[in-house]
Amino acid sequence: MENFAAGSVVQLKSGGPTMTIKFIEEGDAYCEWFSGDKVEGHSFPVQSLKPAQ
């Protein structure tokens, strides 16, 4: 398993936008990303993330 921390740049293993981890809590990473000029955010299980390419 990857060792992510706040500020890590990640993507979902299934694909999608490049996201930045804001914080990690109880195995979930709250990530933020831009959709156009709007900031989006959501929590994802850490196991579903990979380092961004």
N, CA, C and O atoms as a GROMACS GRO file, in nm:
protein
  212
    1MET      N    1   0.084  -0.119   0.000
    1MET     CA    2   0.000   0.000   0.000
    1MET      C    3   0.088   0.125   0.000
    1MET      O    4   0.194   0.128   0.064
    2GLU      N    5   0.044   0.225  -0.072
    2GLU     CA    6   0.118   0.351  -0.078
    2GLU      C    7   0.110   0.424   0.056
    2GLU      O    8   0.016   0.405   0.133
    3ASN      N    9   0.210   0.507   0.082
    3ASN     CA   10   0.213   0.585   0.204
    3ASN      C   11   0.182   0.730   0.168
    3ASN      O   12   0.274   0.809   0.145
    4PHE      N   13   0.054   0.765   0.162
    4PHE     CA   14   0.012   0.899   0.124
    4PHE      C   15   0.004   0.990   0.246
    4PHE      O   16  -0.013   0.944   0.359
    5ALA      N   17   0.015   1.120   0.221
    5ALA     CA   18   0.001   1.222   0.325
    5ALA      C   19  -0.068   1.343   0.264
    5ALA      O   20  -0.084   1.351   0.142
    6ALA      N   21  -0.109   1.436   0.349
    6ALA     CA   22  -0.167   1.560   0.299
    6ALA      C   23  -0.070   1.625   0.201
    6ALA      O   24   0.050   1.634   0.228
    7GLY      N   25  -0.122   1.669   0.088
    7GLY     CA   26  -0.039   1.730  -0.015
    7GLY      C   27   0.002   1.635  -0.125
    7GLY      O   28   0.052   1.679  -0.229
    8SER      N   29  -0.016   1.503  -0.105
    8SER     CA   30   0.017   1.406  -0.210
    8SER      C   31  -0.076   1.426  -0.329
    8SER      O   32  -0.194   1.455  -0.312
    9VAL      N   33  -0.022   1.411  -0.449
    9VAL     CA   34  -0.100   1.424  -0.572
    9VAL      C   35  -0.130   1.282  -0.621
    9VAL      O   36  -0.039   1.203  -0.644
   10VAL      N   37  -0.259   1.254  -0.636
   10VAL     CA   38  -0.304   1.117  -0.662
   10VAL      C   39  -0.410   1.113  -0.772
   10VAL      O   40  -0.461   1.216  -0.817
   11GLN      N   41  -0.441   0.990  -0.813
   11GLN     CA   42  -0.554   0.962  -0.901
   11GLN      C   43  -0.620   0.836  -0.850
   11GLN      O   44  -0.559   0.757  -0.778
   12LEU      N   45  -0.746   0.816  -0.887
   12LEU     CA   46  -0.811   0.689  -0.860
   12LEU      C   47  -0.745   0.582  -0.945
   12LEU      O   48  -0.705   0.609  -1.059
   13LYS      N   49  -0.732   0.462  -0.893
   13LYS     CA   50  -0.675   0.352  -0.971
   13LYS      C   51  -0.757   0.326  -1.096
   13LYS      O   52  -0.704   0.277  -1.196
   14SER      N   53  -0.886   0.358  -1.093
   14SER     CA   54  -0.973   0.338  -1.209
   14SER      C   55  -0.965   0.452  -1.310
   14SER      O   56  -1.029   0.447  -1.415
   15GLY      N   57  -0.887   0.557  -1.278
   15GLY     CA   58  -0.872   0.672  -1.368
   15GLY      C   59  -0.940   0.795  -1.310
   15GLY      O   60  -0.991   0.792  -1.198
   16GLY      N   61  -0.940   0.902  -1.387
   16GLY     CA   62  -1.004   1.025  -1.343
   16GLY      C   63  -0.905   1.138  -1.329
   16GLY      O   64  -0.789   1.126  -1.368
   17PRO      N   65  -0.951   1.250  -1.271
   17PRO     CA   66  -0.867   1.369  -1.262
   17PRO      C   67  -0.753   1.353  -1.161
   17PRO      O   68  -0.759   1.268  -1.072
   18THR      N   69  -0.652   1.436  -1.176
   18THR     CA   70  -0.545   1.446  -1.077
   18THR      C   71  -0.601   1.522  -0.957
   18THR      O   72  -0.664   1.626  -0.973
   19MET      N   73  -0.577   1.468  -0.837
   19MET     CA   74  -0.633   1.526  -0.716
   19MET      C   75  -0.523   1.546  -0.612
   19MET      O   76  -0.420   1.479  -0.616
   20THR      N   77  -0.547   1.638  -0.520
   20THR     CA   78  -0.454   1.661  -0.409
   20THR      C   79  -0.522   1.620  -0.279
   20THR      O   80  -0.636   1.658  -0.252
   21ILE      N   81  -0.452   1.540  -0.199
   21ILE     CA   82  -0.506   1.498  -0.070
   21ILE      C   83  -0.499   1.615   0.027
   21ILE      O   84  -0.392   1.672   0.050
   22LYS      N   85  -0.614   1.650   0.084
   22LYS     CA   86  -0.622   1.757   0.184
   22LYS      C   87  -0.595   1.701   0.324
   22LYS      O   88  -0.522   1.762   0.402
   23PHE      N   89  -0.656   1.585   0.356
   23PHE     CA   90  -0.629   1.518   0.483
   23PHE      C   91  -0.670   1.371   0.472
   23PHE      O   92  -0.746   1.334   0.382
   24ILE      N   93  -0.619   1.290   0.564
   24ILE     CA   94  -0.653   1.148   0.570
   24ILE      C   95  -0.708   1.120   0.709
   24ILE      O   96  -0.650   1.160   0.810
   25GLU      N   97  -0.822   1.049   0.712
   25GLU     CA   98  -0.886   1.018   0.839
   25GLU      C   99  -0.949   0.879   0.831
   25GLU      O  100  -1.031   0.852   0.744
   26GLU      N  101  -0.910   0.791   0.921
   26GLU     CA  102  -0.967   0.656   0.933
   26GLU      C  103  -0.967   0.580   0.800
   26GLU      O  104  -1.067   0.517   0.764
   27GLY      N  105  -0.857   0.586   0.726
   27GLY     CA  106  -0.844   0.511   0.603
   27GLY      C  107  -0.903   0.575   0.480
   27GLY      O  108  -0.895   0.518   0.371
   28ASP      N  109  -0.964   0.693   0.495
   28ASP     CA  110  -1.018   0.766   0.381
   28ASP      C  111  -0.939   0.894   0.359
   28ASP      O  112  -0.900   0.962   0.454
   29ALA      N  113  -0.914   0.924   0.232
   29ALA     CA  114  -0.843   1.046   0.196
   29ALA      C  115  -0.942   1.146   0.137
   29ALA      O  116  -1.012   1.114   0.041
   30TYR      N  117  -0.949   1.265   0.196
   30TYR     CA  118  -1.032   1.370   0.138
   30TYR      C  119  -0.948   1.440   0.033
   30TYR      O  120  -0.844   1.498   0.063
   31CYS      N  121  -0.994   1.435  -0.092
   31CYS     CA  122  -0.919   1.489  -0.205
   31CYS      C  123  -0.993   1.606  -0.267
   31CYS      O  124  -1.116   1.612  -0.265
   32GLU      N  125  -0.916   1.700  -0.323
   32GLU     CA  126  -0.973   1.812  -0.397
   32GLU      C  127  -0.911   1.817  -0.535
   32GLU      O  128  -0.796   1.778  -0.554
   33TRP      N  129  -0.990   1.864  -0.633
   33TRP     CA  130  -0.944   1.878  -0.771
   33TRP      C  131  -1.026   1.988  -0.837
   33TRP      O  132  -1.129   2.029  -0.786
   34PHE      N  133  -0.978   2.034  -0.951
   34PHE     CA  134  -1.048   2.137  -1.027
   34PHE      C  135  -1.133   2.072  -1.136
   34PHE      O  136  -1.087   1.982  -1.207
   35SER      N  137  -1.256   2.120  -1.149
   35SER     CA  138  -1.344   2.084  -1.259
   35SER      C  139  -1.377   2.216  -1.328
   35SER      O  140  -1.467   2.288  -1.287
   36GLY      N  141  -1.300   2.247  -1.434
   36GLY     CA  142  -1.308   2.380  -1.493
   36GLY      C  143  -1.248   2.478  -1.394
   36GLY      O  144  -1.132   2.463  -1.354
   37ASP      N  145  -1.325   2.579  -1.353
   37ASP     CA  146  -1.274   2.675  -1.254
   37ASP      C  147  -1.334   2.650  -1.116
   37ASP      O  148  -1.317   2.731  -1.024
   38LYS      N  149  -1.405   2.538  -1.101
   38LYS     CA  150  -1.468   2.503  -0.973
   38LYS      C  151  -1.386   2.397  -0.900
   38LYS      O  152  -1.338   2.301  -0.961
   39VAL      N  153  -1.370   2.416  -0.769
   39VAL     CA  154  -1.299   2.317  -0.686
   39VAL      C  155  -1.401   2.214  -0.639
   39VAL      O  156  -1.504   2.248  -0.582
   40GLU      N  157  -1.370   2.088  -0.664
   40GLU     CA  158  -1.454   1.976  -0.620
   40GLU      C  159  -1.380   1.903  -0.508
   40GLU      O  160  -1.258   1.915  -0.496
   41GLY      N  161  -1.452   1.828  -0.427
   41GLY     CA  162  -1.388   1.751  -0.321
   41GLY      C  163  -1.471   1.630  -0.282
   41GLY      O  164  -1.594   1.634  -0.289
   42HIS      N  165  -1.404   1.524  -0.241
   42HIS     CA  166  -1.472   1.400  -0.201
   42HIS      C  167  -1.373   1.313  -0.125
   42HIS      O  168  -1.252   1.324  -0.143
   43SER      N  169  -1.426   1.226  -0.039
   43SER     CA  170  -1.343   1.128   0.032
   43SER      C  171  -1.340   0.996  -0.045
   43SER      O  172  -1.442   0.951  -0.098
   44PHE      N  173  -1.222   0.936  -0.051
   44PHE     CA  174  -1.203   0.808  -0.118
   44PHE      C  175  -1.123   0.716  -0.026
   44PHE      O  176  -1.037   0.763   0.048
   45PRO      N  177  -1.150   0.585  -0.030
   45PRO     CA  178  -1.065   0.492   0.045
   45PRO      C  179  -0.921   0.501  -0.007
   45PRO      O  180  -0.899   0.504  -0.128
   46VAL      N  181  -0.825   0.505   0.083
   46VAL     CA  182  -0.684   0.517   0.044
   46VAL      C  183  -0.645   0.404  -0.052
   46VAL      O  184  -0.563   0.426  -0.142
   47GLN      N  185  -0.703   0.285  -0.035
   47GLN     CA  186  -0.669   0.171  -0.121
   47GLN      C  187  -0.710   0.193  -0.266
   47GLN      O  188  -0.660   0.125  -0.355
   48SER      N  189  -0.801   0.288  -0.292
   48SER     CA  190  -0.848   0.313  -0.428
   48SER      C  191  -0.761   0.414  -0.503
   48SER      O  192  -0.788   0.446  -0.618
   49LEU      N  193  -0.655   0.466  -0.435
   49LEU     CA  194  -0.572   0.572  -0.493
   49LEU      C  195  -0.435   0.521  -0.536
   49LEU      O  196  -0.384   0.422  -0.483
   50LYS      N  197  -0.377   0.591  -0.633
   50LYS     CA  198  -0.239   0.566  -0.678
   50LYS      C  199  -0.171   0.701  -0.697
   50LYS      O  200  -0.240   0.801  -0.717
   51PRO      N  201  -0.038   0.705  -0.693
   51PRO     CA  202   0.032   0.831  -0.720
   51PRO      C  203  -0.002   0.878  -0.862
   51PRO      O  204  -0.011   0.797  -0.954
   52ALA      N  205  -0.021   1.008  -0.880
   52ALA     CA  206  -0.051   1.063  -1.013
   52ALA      C  207   0.071   1.049  -1.104
   52ALA      O  208   0.185   1.062  -1.059
   53GLN      N  209   0.045   1.024  -1.229
   53GLN     CA  210   0.152   1.010  -1.329
   53GLN      C  211   0.189   1.144  -1.386
   53GLN      O  212   0.277   1.153  -1.472
   0.00000   0.00000   0.00000
